[in-house]
Amino acid sequence: MRFLSLLKKEFLQFIRNKGLVILVIYFFTLDIYLAGVGIDLSLKNAKFFVYDRDMSVASREIVSQLVSPWFLFEGYLQDDDLIDTVLLKDQAMGVVCLPHNFSKHLKKYRAKIQLLINGSEALMGYLFSGYASQIFINYALEGMQKQRLPLAEAKTRVFFNPNMNSRYFMGISELLTVMVMLVFILPAAALVREKEMGNIEMLLISPLRPFQFMLAKVMVMAGIIIIGVILSVFLIIKPILHVPFCGSFLLFLLFTLIFVFTTSAFGLFIGAVSKNMLQVSQLSAIVLMPTLFLSGSWTPIEAMPDWLRPLTYLSPLKYYIDASYSIILKGVGLSYLWPNLLGLTFLGSVLFILTGYKLRRLF
């Protein structure tokens, strides 16, 4: 009965904090929508100029292959000095340079095209180079097919996201990022609020044990986040962003619940060692950034240095990201994901033991 009263207290304490309620609603709705719609990792309307020294039918035909919505033709440059100007002033993402006698060399299959890329935007520059190079290669292959030359054709088949829709990635990624932020902040803020209001002293003389105190906070915060995840999936991710949910939603909730309990231990530990909200925000940033970076959500784990890769197993988000993408996009079951579940559970158990030891010193 005392434990149920404690759960009620934690829930009412959250509801009465109007700013925090609005923040949670925003994170699970509008923030995910803006990330899914506003952030596009594909190439769109990339401006480019052409420096054509051949001015032949063939050179103009190959330039015409760069069409919208991927490319936006800005015009021809009459002088090579203008190339540096348009790139330095960010007037174009790239410049296509076609040499003298391009059409003659094209007939002999020895034509060369130079792509000058604005590298100040590395991702878009890489996409521009990749898209344009593939278009030019396809154009050359079509010419070789007309001559009936032997060719080896490579066909690409994309699994799980055939249209390479970046909304799938951004919507799910933002949901997971939002969860990490809230799971870090909510328990820590609730515990520090107890200190600031002087409730810790009252809890010292109560019959409550540190484990009950910690479990009540985690259960309320976990319930709030689970509700937010359910609303986000069925109100934003599926109906608006059109992300297919191929796997078991119950399995996804199971991983979500374990992840919330695991990461809540981080938040409670931060709250236990912090004296005020300023310290909570500072320590949360210190712990949150490595957690996100080591999870592979910002950069692939395979691209990390060799000495850094073993440290990724310390991030609970790594296990949760792998499981979430596998369940949502691939429809994978528990028979494939049990190592992630085991790693997440083990990490959460260790964190809860450390947090419980720290809280025991407060009581």
C-alpha positions as CSV (number, residue, x, y, z in Angstrom):
1,M,0.0,0.0,0.0
2,R,2.9,2.4,0.8
3,F,4.4,1.6,-2.5
4,L,1.2,2.4,-4.4
5,S,1.0,5.7,-2.6
6,L,4.5,6.4,-3.7
7,L,3.7,5.6,-7.3
8,K,0.7,8.0,-7.0
9,K,2.9,10.7,-5.6
10,E,5.4,10.4,-8.5
11,F,2.7,10.5,-11.1
12,L,1.0,13.5,-9.6
13,Q,4.3,15.3,-9.3
14,F,4.9,14.8,-13.0
15,I,1.4,15.9,-14.0
16,R,1.6,19.1,-11.9
17,N,4.8,20.1,-13.8
18,K,3.0,21.6,-16.8
19,G,6.2,22.6,-18.6
20,L,7.6,19.1,-18.4
21,V,4.3,17.6,-19.7
22,I,4.3,20.0,-22.7
23,L,8.0,19.1,-23.4
24,V,7.2,15.4,-23.4
25,I,4.2,15.8,-25.7
26,Y,6.3,17.9,-28.0
27,F,9.1,15.4,-28.1
28,F,6.9,12.5,-29.0
29,T,4.8,14.3,-31.6
30,L,6.0,17.5,-33.3
31,D,9.7,16.9,-32.9
32,I,9.5,13.4,-34.6
33,Y,7.3,14.8,-37.3
34,L,9.7,17.7,-38.0
35,A,12.7,15.3,-38.1
36,G,11.0,12.9,-40.5
37,V,9.7,15.6,-42.8
38,G,12.3,18.3,-42.5
39,I,15.5,16.3,-42.7
40,D,16.1,14.7,-46.0
41,L,19.4,12.8,-46.5
42,S,18.9,12.4,-50.3
43,L,20.1,14.8,-53.0
44,K,17.5,17.4,-54.0
45,N,17.8,20.5,-56.2
46,A,21.7,20.5,-56.2
47,K,22.8,23.6,-58.1
48,F,25.5,23.1,-60.7
49,F,27.2,24.9,-63.6
50,V,28.8,23.5,-66.7
51,Y,32.1,24.5,-68.2
52,D,31.7,23.1,-71.7
53,R,34.8,23.5,-74.0
54,D,33.3,21.2,-76.7
55,M,29.8,22.7,-77.1
56,S,28.8,19.7,-79.2
57,V,25.5,17.8,-79.4
58,A,27.0,15.0,-77.3
59,S,28.2,17.3,-74.6
60,R,24.8,19.0,-74.3
61,E,23.1,15.7,-74.3
62,I,25.1,14.3,-71.4
63,V,24.5,17.5,-69.4
64,S,20.7,17.1,-70.0
65,Q,20.9,13.8,-68.1
66,L,21.3,15.8,-64.8
67,V,17.6,16.6,-64.3
68,S,15.4,17.6,-61.4
69,P,14.4,16.9,-58.7
70,W,18.0,15.8,-58.0
71,F,19.9,18.5,-59.9
72,L,19.2,22.2,-60.8
73,F,21.1,23.5,-63.8
74,E,22.3,27.1,-63.3
75,G,23.9,27.8,-66.7
76,Y,27.2,27.6,-68.6
77,L,30.5,29.2,-67.5
78,Q,32.4,31.0,-70.3
79,D,35.7,31.2,-68.4
80,D,37.5,28.8,-66.1
81,D,38.2,31.6,-63.6
82,L,34.5,31.6,-62.8
83,I,34.7,28.1,-61.5
84,D,36.5,29.2,-58.3
85,T,34.1,32.1,-58.0
86,V,30.9,30.0,-58.0
87,L,32.4,27.4,-55.6
88,L,33.8,29.9,-53.2
89,K,30.6,31.9,-53.0
90,D,28.6,28.7,-52.5
91,Q,26.6,29.4,-55.7
92,A,26.8,25.8,-56.8
93,M,27.3,22.3,-55.3
94,G,29.5,21.4,-58.3
95,V,30.8,22.2,-61.7
96,V,30.8,19.8,-64.7
97,C,33.8,20.3,-66.9
98,L,33.8,18.9,-70.5
99,P,37.1,19.1,-72.5
100,H,37.8,19.8,-76.1
101,N,36.9,17.1,-78.6
102,F,34.6,15.4,-76.0
103,S,32.3,14.1,-78.7
104,K,35.2,12.6,-80.7
105,H,36.6,10.8,-77.7
106,L,33.2,9.6,-76.7
107,K,32.9,7.7,-80.0
108,K,36.2,6.0,-79.2
109,Y,35.1,5.3,-75.6
110,R,37.9,7.4,-74.1
111,A,35.9,10.5,-73.1
112,K,36.7,12.1,-69.7
113,I,34.5,14.3,-67.6
114,Q,35.7,16.3,-64.6
115,L,33.5,16.9,-61.6
116,L,34.5,19.8,-59.3
117,I,32.6,19.4,-56.0
118,N,32.0,22.0,-53.3
119,G,33.3,20.1,-50.3
120,S,32.2,22.5,-47.6
121,E,29.0,20.4,-47.4
122,A,30.7,17.0,-47.2
123,L,27.5,14.9,-47.3
124,M,25.8,16.7,-50.1
125,G,29.1,16.9,-52.0
126,Y,29.5,13.1,-51.7
127,L,25.9,12.5,-52.9
128,F,26.3,14.9,-55.8
129,S,29.5,13.1,-56.9
130,G,27.8,9.7,-56.6
131,Y,24.6,10.6,-58.4
132,A,26.3,12.4,-61.2
133,S,29.0,9.7,-61.7
134,Q,26.3,7.0,-61.9
135,I,24.3,9.0,-64.4
136,F,27.3,9.5,-66.7
137,I,28.2,5.8,-66.4
138,N,24.7,4.8,-67.4
139,Y,24.9,7.2,-70.4
140,A,28.1,5.6,-71.5
141,L,26.7,2.0,-71.1
142,E,23.7,2.9,-73.2
143,G,26.0,4.0,-76.0
144,M,27.9,0.8,-75.8
145,Q,24.7,-1.2,-75.9
146,K,23.8,0.6,-79.2
147,Q,27.1,-0.7,-80.6
148,R,26.2,-4.2,-79.4
149,L,29.4,-4.5,-77.4
150,P,29.5,-7.2,-74.7
151,L,28.6,-5.8,-71.2
152,A,28.3,-7.1,-67.7
153,E,25.2,-5.5,-66.2
154,A,25.0,-5.1,-62.4
155,K,21.6,-5.0,-60.9
156,T,21.0,-3.7,-57.3
157,R,18.2,-4.8,-55.1
158,V,17.6,-3.0,-51.9
159,F,16.0,-4.9,-49.0
160,F,13.8,-3.5,-46.2
161,N,13.7,0.0,-47.7
162,P,13.4,-0.4,-51.5
163,N,12.9,3.3,-52.3
164,M,15.8,4.4,-49.9
165,N,13.3,6.7,-48.1
166,S,15.2,8.7,-45.5
167,R,12.0,9.3,-43.6
168,Y,12.2,5.7,-42.4
169,F,15.6,6.3,-40.9
170,M,15.0,9.8,-39.5
171,G,11.6,9.1,-37.9
172,I,12.9,6.0,-36.0
173,S,16.2,7.7,-35.2
174,E,14.6,10.7,-33.7
175,L,12.2,8.6,-31.7
176,L,15.1,6.7,-30.1
177,T,17.1,9.9,-29.5
178,V,14.1,11.6,-27.8
179,M,13.7,8.5,-25.6
180,V,17.3,8.7,-24.5
181,M,17.1,12.3,-23.7
182,L,13.9,11.9,-21.6
183,V,15.0,8.8,-19.8
184,F,18.2,10.6,-18.8
185,I,16.5,13.8,-17.7
186,L,13.2,12.8,-16.1
187,P,14.5,10.5,-13.3
188,A,17.4,12.8,-12.6
189,A,15.1,15.8,-12.4
190,A,12.6,14.0,-10.2
191,L,15.3,13.0,-7.7
192,V,16.9,16.4,-7.6
193,R,13.5,18.0,-7.1
194,E,13.1,15.8,-4.0
195,K,16.4,17.2,-2.7
196,E,15.5,20.8,-3.4
197,M,12.0,20.5,-1.8
198,G,13.5,18.8,1.3
199,N,11.6,15.5,0.8
200,I,14.8,13.4,1.2
201,E,14.8,14.2,4.9
202,M,11.3,13.0,5.2
203,L,12.1,9.8,3.3
204,L,15.0,9.2,5.7
205,I,12.5,8.7,8.6
206,S,10.0,6.7,6.5
207,P,9.8,2.9,6.3
208,L,10.7,3.0,2.6
209,R,13.7,1.2,1.4
210,P,16.1,2.8,-1.3
211,F,15.0,0.1,-3.8
212,Q,11.3,1.0,-3.4
213,F,12.1,4.6,-3.8
214,M,14.1,4.0,-6.9
215,L,11.7,1.5,-8.4
216,A,8.7,3.9,-8.0
217,K,10.5,6.6,-9.9
218,V,11.6,4.3,-12.7
219,M,8.1,2.7,-13.1
220,V,6.3,6.0,-13.4
221,M,8.9,7.4,-15.9
222,A,8.8,4.1,-17.8
223,G,5.0,4.2,-18.0
224,I,5.1,7.8,-19.3
225,I,7.7,7.0,-22.0
226,I,5.9,3.8,-23.0
227,I,2.7,5.8,-23.5
228,G,4.6,8.4,-25.5
229,V,6.2,5.7,-27.7
230,I,2.8,4.1,-28.4
231,L,1.3,7.5,-29.3
232,S,4.3,8.4,-31.5
233,V,4.2,5.1,-33.4
234,F,0.4,5.2,-34.1
235,L,-0.1,8.9,-34.6
236,I,3.1,10.0,-36.3
237,I,5.5,7.3,-37.5
238,K,3.0,5.0,-39.2
239,P,0.1,7.2,-40.4
240,I,2.1,10.4,-41.3
241,L,5.7,9.3,-42.1
242,H,4.4,6.0,-43.5
243,V,7.1,3.9,-41.9
244,P,6.2,0.2,-42.2
245,F,6.1,-1.8,-39.0
246,C,7.1,-5.3,-40.2
247,G,7.8,-7.0,-36.9
248,S,6.0,-7.6,-33.6
249,F,5.0,-4.4,-31.8
250,L,4.9,-6.3,-28.5
251,L,8.5,-7.4,-28.9
252,F,9.4,-3.7,-29.7
253,L,7.6,-2.7,-26.5
254,L,9.6,-5.3,-24.5
255,F,12.9,-4.0,-25.7
256,T,11.6,-0.4,-25.1
257,L,10.7,-1.3,-21.5
258,I,14.0,-2.9,-20.7
259,F,15.9,0.0,-22.4
260,V,13.9,2.5,-20.3
261,F,14.7,0.6,-17.1
262,T,18.4,0.4,-18.1
263,T,18.8,4.0,-19.0
264,S,16.7,5.2,-16.1
265,A,19.5,3.9,-13.9
266,F,21.8,6.4,-15.6
267,G,19.3,9.2,-14.8
268,L,18.9,8.2,-11.2
269,F,22.7,8.0,-10.7
270,I,23.0,11.5,-12.1
271,G,20.3,12.7,-9.8
272,A,21.9,11.0,-6.8
273,V,25.3,12.7,-7.3
274,S,23.8,16.1,-8.3
275,K,22.7,18.8,-5.9
276,N,20.6,21.0,-8.2
277,M,19.2,21.1,-11.7
278,L,22.2,22.9,-13.1
279,Q,24.4,19.9,-12.2
280,V,21.8,17.6,-13.7
281,S,21.9,19.3,-17.0
282,Q,25.7,19.4,-17.0
283,L,26.2,15.7,-16.0
284,S,23.4,14.6,-18.4
285,A,25.2,16.3,-21.3
286,I,28.5,14.6,-20.3
287,V,26.9,11.1,-20.2
288,L,24.4,11.6,-23.1
289,M,26.8,12.6,-25.8
290,P,29.1,9.5,-25.5
291,T,26.0,7.3,-25.2
292,L,24.6,8.7,-28.5
293,F,28.0,8.6,-30.3
294,L,28.9,5.1,-29.2
295,S,25.5,3.8,-30.2
296,G,26.2,4.1,-33.9
297,S,23.3,6.4,-34.5
298,W,25.5,9.3,-35.7
299,T,28.3,7.3,-37.4
300,P,28.5,3.6,-38.3
301,I,30.4,1.5,-35.7
302,E,32.4,0.0,-38.5
303,A,33.8,3.5,-39.4
304,M,35.1,4.1,-35.8
305,P,38.7,3.6,-34.8
306,D,39.6,0.1,-33.7
307,W,40.3,1.1,-30.1
308,L,36.8,2.8,-29.9
309,R,34.7,0.0,-31.1
310,P,34.8,-2.2,-27.9
311,L,33.5,0.8,-26.0
312,T,30.3,0.8,-28.0
313,Y,29.1,-2.2,-25.9
314,L,28.9,0.1,-22.9
315,S,26.1,2.1,-24.6
316,P,22.6,0.7,-24.0
317,L,21.4,2.6,-27.0
318,K,23.5,0.4,-29.3
319,Y,21.5,-2.7,-28.4
320,Y,18.2,-0.9,-28.6
321,I,19.0,0.7,-32.0
322,D,20.0,-2.6,-33.5
323,A,16.9,-4.3,-32.1
324,S,14.5,-1.5,-33.1
325,Y,15.6,-1.2,-36.7
326,S,15.5,-5.0,-37.0
327,I,12.0,-5.3,-35.6
328,I,10.5,-2.3,-37.4
329,L,12.0,-2.6,-40.9
330,K,13.2,-6.2,-41.1
331,G,10.5,-8.0,-39.1
332,V,13.1,-9.9,-37.1
333,G,12.0,-12.0,-34.1
334,L,13.5,-12.7,-30.7
335,S,15.5,-15.7,-32.0
336,Y,17.8,-13.3,-33.8
337,L,17.7,-10.5,-31.2
338,W,18.3,-12.4,-28.0
339,P,22.0,-11.2,-27.8
340,N,20.8,-7.6,-27.8
341,L,18.2,-8.4,-25.1
342,L,20.8,-10.2,-23.0
343,G,23.3,-7.3,-23.3
344,L,20.7,-4.7,-22.5
345,T,19.5,-6.6,-19.4
346,F,23.1,-7.2,-18.1
347,L,24.0,-3.6,-18.5
348,G,20.8,-2.5,-16.8
349,S,21.4,-4.8,-13.9
350,V,24.9,-3.5,-13.3
351,L,23.7,0.1,-13.5
352,F,20.9,-0.5,-11.0
353,I,23.2,-2.1,-8.5
354,L,25.6,0.9,-8.7
355,T,22.7,3.3,-8.5
356,G,21.1,1.5,-5.6
357,Y,24.4,1.6,-3.7
358,K,24.6,5.4,-4.2
359,L,21.0,5.9,-3.1
360,R,21.5,3.8,0.0
361,R,24.1,6.3,1.1
362,L,21.5,9.1,0.9
363,F,19.0,7.3,3.1
